[in-house]
Amino acid sequence: MGFHASSAQAIDLMEAWQGAIGNDRGYAVAEAGHGVVAPRQKQAAALWRPNVVLNAGAGYGRDNTDTRGAYFAGPGFGQSEDIAFSTSVNSGTTHNWALTATQPLYDPKRRAEQQQLLMSADQSDLEWNAARQSLMQSVAERYFDLAVAQESLRVLQQQKQAVERLATEMRDRFQLGATPITDTHESEARLASVQAQVLYAEMEVETRKNILADTTGLSPEQLFALLPQRVSEELMQTPLEQWISEAESGNFDIRMKAIAGDLARQEARKFTLESSVKLDAIAQAGRDYISGSGDFGSASNAQTSGMVGVQVSVPLFTGGYRSAREEEALRLADKADAEMALARQQVAQSIRATWLNLKAGSGRVQALTQALEASRLRLDATTLGHQVGDRTTLDVINAENDVASAELALTQAKVNQVLNQIRLAALAGKLDESVLTVFNRDMLAGN
């Protein structure tokens, strides 16, 4: 499985993804933000439910009333006009309560607020899905960065061993007088070059391990990534125009910008002339009571009230505030629409570039496969020619280098095909675990 598979347990792509879900800090932020979706949906539903308020109070107070010109009539008392009444409580205890229930009947502003809450919930859900998809793409890229770095180190170590054997052979043959000193110098110079490349490759592997470890939470010492042995072409079967069409409706960035425009339009609706009027059904009941001493001795006063009906509210003048807020929201909606159009253009351009890279990549993989086979045959022939004196040591070293370069180029081309398909799925908003599973299966099948 590789250069130190004995000391590191290979993990597949899905295992790296599962580790990242529970460890990545950016995804944890998105996960926490996703928690607002359900509360906002509940808020939206609650806006059109009855609102019941109970107010109650108690304390000390005074209550003095004077009535003049009253009319009085009662059994046994006859009728009297221009009567005066006075009540007085100068220092008394009071308590009161009031129960009010309202039910919105017509309120365009409230309706717009409800739509904003629902849209905001949808936007938070999209942000979470976008973060999840972004993490998935990042995990795949970091995983294969490590896999390519490990493969590069393996090939260079293999090449180093071959050059070491050749350098030893050249020294032995020079001591026997069978080869010139230049062959020895060439092999030793090439060995020094390969050793430097191996040191750099080792550093690159450690760097890539630490990056993947930060994402997955796994120990760097335990990480060993697998390479795709074959490349699935399921996603490449979909025509380019279909990818662009699916991205227009599925790309998370486009969808979030569309919601931003709708939110701004709902904000403008809250400040239209029509939305300034509202009608509520209302029911009220209450009681106010005070008792104590006053100008005429001990006294108490109680007032009980109640009503059921409708209440209309019509603002007559706001000083231009309402129309200014409406205009501001409409301008923000125009801005959001322009941003969405720009996002659509950029996504379409990215899809075209990625799709064309995929199509070209298929031919590149085939060509590099043939080039690797040819390089190996050339190395075999050059080695044989060197043994019989028809090829120089430099020819053998160059042939070894060509094989190593061809192996790494083919590996990188296969990885690019996988990553470009993952990027294409992400651009269309279709990257999920089922897509990763396809490429994970291709890796496990060859390992």
Secondary structure, DSSP 8 states (H G I E B T S, - for coil): --TTTTTS-EE-HHHHHHHHHTT-HHHHHHHHHHTTHHHHHHHHHHTTS-EEEEEEEEEEEEEEEEEEEEEEEETTTEEEEEEEEEEEEEEEEEEEEEEEEEEEEE-HHHHHHHHHHHHHHHHHHHHHHHHHHHHHHHHHHHHHHHHHHHHHHHHHHHHHHHHHHHHHHHHHHHHTTSS-HHHHHHHHHHHHHHHHHHHHHHHHHHHHHHHHHHHH---GGG-EE---SS---TGGGS-HHHHHHHHHHH-HHHHHHHHHHHHHHHHHHTTSTGGG-EEEEEEEEEEEEEEEEETTEEEEEEEEEEEEEEEEE-----TTHHHHHHHHHHHHHHHHHHHHHHHHHHHHHHHHHHHHHHHHHHHHHHHHHHHHHHHHHHHHHHHHHHHTTSS-HHHHHHHHHHHHHHHHHHHHHHHHHHHHHHHHHHHTT--SHHHHHHHHHHHHHH-
